[in-house]
């Protein structure tokens, strides 16, 4: 199907429920193409079940099971559609994109320094690469918050003890 | 509760036991469904690898029947009162048994991908066992062949998917 898009076939198609016209279009589209190729079956795009199908459709070869799945998908779609209604084909990758780059771990500063040292002829074996995940970040944030809260509590207690109570808690500080 | 004399609380439906079907479909499949079925036949759980092997996909209120030819269905449908036993499987290429829940009271045969109703009949709401016998699958070359099908349907709340004879492609 991607080949068909590359060759300029439309993504927008219009459903034609006439079985007679569908059969004629499929025959026109597949004319001259061998029935089977290495156990694969012919498929055409635009589909014979659309007004855009027929002569000039791009023909490819797919595994028999893909043929059944495609039939099921179109059947499901057409059951919701009326004659002449438009729909759009959007190819969606089910596996990883070819240009997908793997996530790289973040190095701590110390590790980066060790790695640089190794690269410049220093010690071999340093550069301990670790992953820095969201749990680490959350834990670090909580520690910072706890220290800040303790500091302000200290300042408040100190003020209360030395001023309002006339120094009754001054011994603690 | 008192039922007045002369009233019968039942309804009789008479139908022949055998029907011949001859219709066109596409994508090497057609459907047997409960009228108003809710299954998405494009769902990845419908035509699974197991369903491909079985030539039968079982969904919610619908069966996908895999055929040899791309688009021609020749079939005989038999409505039975119970499962047929003592079958000579050597006469067939592939035999598979499944089930379908009929809630609407209407059993339909539909083409792919248009879901045109090719044939329908009234049945009592229930779960039904469905057995599909495939013949002449070896005659199919490319899109065309002389393959045909016998389909038996009977009320059966215990029916399950079972391949009684597996077709091996040459």
Interface residues (C-beta under 8 A of the other chain):
Chain A: X17 X19 X22 X23 X26 X35 X36 X41 X42 X48 X49 X64 X65 X67 X68 X69 X70 X71 X72 X73 X74 X75 X76 X77 X78 X79
Chain B: X24 X26 X27 X28 X29 X31 X40 X41 X42 X43 X44 X46 X47 X49 X52 X57 X64 X66 X70 X71 X111 X112 X113 X114 X115 X116 X141 X142 X143
